[in-house]
Amino acid sequence: MKANFFTTFLFLLPVLVFSQTIVSYDKAKDVDFTKYKTFQIYSLDVKTIPEFEPKKSGLNLMLVEIINHMESRGFVKVAENPDLIINLGVLVVSKNETRETNIGDAPLYMGQRNYHWESQEVVIGTYTEGTVTLDLVDTKNDKMIWQVVGASVLSEKREKNRKRVIKAVKKMYKKFPIKPIN
C-alpha cells in the first residue's frame, strides 16, 4: 500500500506544483497610492509567433482583468496623460519535465563484457509555462512604484486557461496597496 501511495504522490506532485500560480511583489517605499487617479496600459507589441497565437486570447483576457481590478479600486482608464502606466511583460516558454534515472532503471545484463551504467536525466513530459511581469510606473517621476510577477503552467484547454488567468490576476492584485471599493 505504501508503494502505491508513494507512486501516486510522485505522479501528482508536478500537477499540484505546476497548477499553482507563483506570485512575488515589490513596492517602492513611501509612496502614497491614493494620490493617483488615472492609468493607462502601455501599448503591447505582440509579435506574431505561431506558438503564441493560441495564447493571445489569454493575454486579452488578462488585460481585461487588469483593467477591472484597477477600476474596482477607483482608478480611471484614460487615453492621454495618465498618472500611472501599467507595463506588462509576458514570457511563454516550453519546458521539459525530467527525472533522474536510478540503478533500478538499468537493463539486466549477464555476459562476459564489462559494461557500466550511469545516472542521467530523462524527459518524462513537456509543459508550457507563462510568466507575467506587471510594473506600475508613476508617469510624473518616471519611477516604478509597484511590481508583481506571476508564473503558472498553461493548459492546452482554453477554458482551463481562462480560469487560471482570472485566478492569477486576482492573486497578483491581492497585495495591491489600494483595496477594492465595493
Secondary structure, DSSP 8 states (H G I E B T S, - for coil): -HHHHHHHHHHHHHHHHHTS-EEEEEE-TT--GGG--EEEE--------TTTGGGHHHHHHHHHHHHHHHHHTT-EE-SSS-SEEEEEEEEEEEEEEEEE--GGGS----SSS-------EEEEEEEEEEEEEEEEEETTTTEEEEEEEEEEEE-SSHHHHHHHHHHHHHHHTTT-SS----
